[in-house]
Amino acid sequence: MHYLSVENLTKSFIDKALFQDVTFHVSRGDKIALVAKNGSGKTTLMRIIAGKDVPDSGKVWIHKDVRVCYLDQEPQFDSNRNVLETIFDHPNPVVDAVKQYELILEEENPDEHKLQEIMNKMDELNAWQFENKVKQILNALKITDMHQNTQTLSGGQKKRLSLAKTLLDIEFEAGHKMLLLDEPTNHLDFEMIEWLENFLSADNITLLLVTHDRYFLDNVCNKIIELTETETIPYNGDYEYFLETKAERESAAGATIDKARNLLRKELEWMRKQPKARTTKSKSRIDAFYDLEKKASQKKQDQELELNMKMSRLGGKILELKKVYKAFGDRQILKGFDYTFKRGDRIGIIGPNGVGKTTFLNILLGLDKPDSGKINHGETVVFGYFDQKGIEIKEDKRVIEYVREFADNFTLADGTKVSASQFLQLFQFTPEQQFTFISKLSGGEKKRLQLLTILFRSPNFLILDEPTNDLDLLTLQTLENFLENYPGCLIVVSHDRYFMDKLVEHLFVFEGNGIVSDFPGNYTLYRFYKNQESKNKINYEITAPQAEVNDKPVETPKQESKRKLSYKKKLEFEKLEKEIPCLEIERDEINHKLTQPDLGFDEMQKLTKRIGEIAVALEEKEMRWLELSE
């Protein structure tokens, strides 16, 4: 069934064309990701499809039986309503019944007669299935305070509430439904993202989304549509297929342009003779020349973001934390945290929302003070902090004015000095865009400008708090390549699993109640380890022998002074002493391979699986070694 048709859609903003002649179709069961550079109008296109904006030309056709449910990138709510009222703002008797049921359950002493009445109504409407779905979605997105006013919600809470409402809308609606999701993974933790992947992978969901999360894109979408300045290009496959096909297409286009340029040189000599268009033959050749000139003047590929910033010298002493404690009331953030940062440290920070990751960063930067403990900063450390707040300005400024407040000239890694305008061009801000007001930039363009102002300070200790939100995939790839070769210290807080896997070498895992564990590996290895741990725990609980109940007093045998190992156990002990170092060497070699930039996805999966097996084997063998050594 045909759900949506977008035909020759064009939209401009003042003198800037966001997109031109965009055409594509969505059919039932399609799960499509829109991919384009920042500032290309992805959000505007989604809003036009949702009926929230209008195009300059072209048309959008939606089947009359299809209901569109839209998740805006920046949701807005009625400030006079609470969470419960916002979620159940839907003209539907089933929704109303579930809402009444939830309200009665929220009461301290619910009226049993009213409760029975509404339960009978739920039975009549067969509403229990919807009630279970409401509970599932709200629990997964950790929405618990149903009476909180929407005006008091943080940006992350608003995004999660908006996502919950959007997902519930498609459950409440009968018939055919299509989801439009603009950056749905922003402000979600890892568990929420993985739950959302499973939810959206259902066969009955038709989906059009914008996302920067490449694992999410791979796990959910079966098609990709790339929007360029001149065309709309569909790809029937995952993200890896998109990259391969795009590279092949650009290579072929580059060869065509080279061929056109060579032919243009020959035709130029003929044109310089200024032929008079007296014959049809010469006139057609002149027309063909101008077509050839147009083709030869095309760019071979998109202009890439250039990151070649100079880094300040980093001394031997960097940053030490000794017995650091921090709490807010009863909520413990750090409990005796110890760590000495080393040159080249690449650390990822993970944990549920609200466990204190941002507070920890503020303590490192000296923006917040610990309750107790010591923090010693090296004299040569220059921090670069990319925070979630983004660019904050008292009054609107043009891009070039904002950058010149920091400096008129900037020094690159090779010592070359460039002007503020040239520096902006390296970050894909054209001379025309440099005179645009910051308030008119897209979310991704603002993030790019924020990154620029951080890197020009030549930091040797980068702290990135959710740097991937709103950045396009091209910018993300360039940022990753820069950070892979960055010689300073790096701390990343991100819910982008691909970004974390590619850049970090070990994790600070914030588990809550002040507990922070140091895991030696990236996020995929950590998830594999936790899954294995859960399986081992389940297997142990199933197979563990039950202690027999005996009323007789148990006699404790006298402790022998020292027992010698049997010959068989001695051989086992010697074998373990050889096997354990071999496994540790293999683990270290795999960890090194996983940091290589040219590692293929299939190979990474094999290595990730093997390192998980090694972790389990090491744990078992080390425990046995301890038993025998005692």
Secondary structure, 3 states (H helix, E strand, C coil): CEEEEEEEEEEEECCEEEEEEEEEEEECCCEEEEECCCCCCHHHHHHHHCCCCCCCEEEEEECCCEEEEEECCCCCCCCCCEHHHHHCCCCCHHHHHHHHHHHHHHCCCCCHHHHHHHHHHHHHHCCHHHHHHHHHHHHHCCCCCCCCEHHHCCHHHHHHHHHHHHHHHHHHCCCEEEEEEECCCCCCCHHHHHHHHHHHCCCCCEEEEECCCHHHHHHHCCEEEEECCCCEEEECCCHHHHHHHHHHHHHHHHHHHHHHHHHHHHHHHHHHCCCCCCCHHHHHHHHHHHHHHHHHCCCCCCCCCCCCECCCCCCCCCEEEEEEEEEECCEEEEEEEEEEECCCCEEEEECCCCCCHHHHHHHHHCCCCCCEEEEEECCCCCEEEECCCCCCCCCCCEHHHHHHCCCCEEEECCCCEEEHHHHHHHCCCCCCHHHCEHHHCCHHHHHHHHHHHHHCCCCCEEEEECCCCCCCHHHHHHHHHHHHCCCCEEEEECCCHHHHHHHCCEEEEEEECCEEEEECCCHHHHHHHHHHHHHHHHHHHHHCCCCCCCCCCCCCCCCCCCCCCCHHHHHHHHHHHHHHHHHHHHHHHHHHHHCCCCCCHHHHHHHHHHHHHHHHHHHHHHHHHHHHHC
